[in-house]
């Protein structure tokens, strides 16, 4: 997949992660979007590096989507733990 496809996948993965983990985020919509994009990249990298599932060129690969959403969830949880009290 191209870098543009990974960014689109990250945007969608961030939105899905936000739906799965509702609540107020310290960064708002933009912060959640950036976390989704970074989570897609990190989830894809972890999937290819340690889980022995190479990145395919197919945008609709379920494992790639699961890795992107999982990476977004992990980053969103970590972000809330580190900066969650800044909007109280």
N, C-alpha and C positions, 0 to 999 in steps of 0.2 A: 504494500500500500504506500501511497505517497504521503508526504508530510501533511498535505491538506486533508487527506482522508483521515489521518490520525487526529488532527485537530477537530474535525467534525465528529469523529468517534468520541473524542474526549468531551466535547460539548454535550453530546447525548448521554455519555456515561456519567458525567457530573450531574445532569438533570435526573437521571435514574437513581443515582446515589442519594440525591437530595430528597427524592420521593420516598426511598427506603429508610432514610434517616432524617425525618422532619425535625424542625426546630429552628431557633434563631442561630445564625452563624455570625461570627465576629466580622467577617468580610463582606457579608451581603451577597448579592447576586454576582458581582464581578469576582469576588474571592472564591465563591463556589465554582464558577466557571473555570477559573485558573486552576483550581484544585482538580477539577474533572479532567482537564487537558493533561496536567502533570501526572495524574493517576493513570490515565490511559497509556502514557509513555512508560511509566514505571511498571505497571501491570504487564504490558507487552514485553518489556525487557526481562522481567522476572520469569514470565512464562517461557520465553525463548532460552534464557540462560540456565535456569535451575529446574524447571518442570518438564524439560525436553519436549516442548511443543513449539516448533519453529513458527515464526510469523508467516502467515500465508498472504497471498496477494488478493485474497477474496475478502471483501468488506463485510460480507454476511456470515463469516465464520463464528459459530457460537462460542468456541473456546476463547477467541480473541475478544469478543464482547464481554465474556465472563471475567477475563483477566483485567480488562479496562475498568469495568464496574467495580471489581474487587479492589483494584488499586485506588480508585476514587474513594471508595468507602474507607479504606485504611487511612488515606491522607486526610479525609474529612474528619474522622474520629481523632486523629493525632492533632489536627488543627484546633478542634474544639477543646481538647484537653489542654493544649498549650495556651490558647488565647480566648477561651470560652467566657471568661469573666470580664472581658474588656467592654462589653456592651450592656452590662447590668446597670 
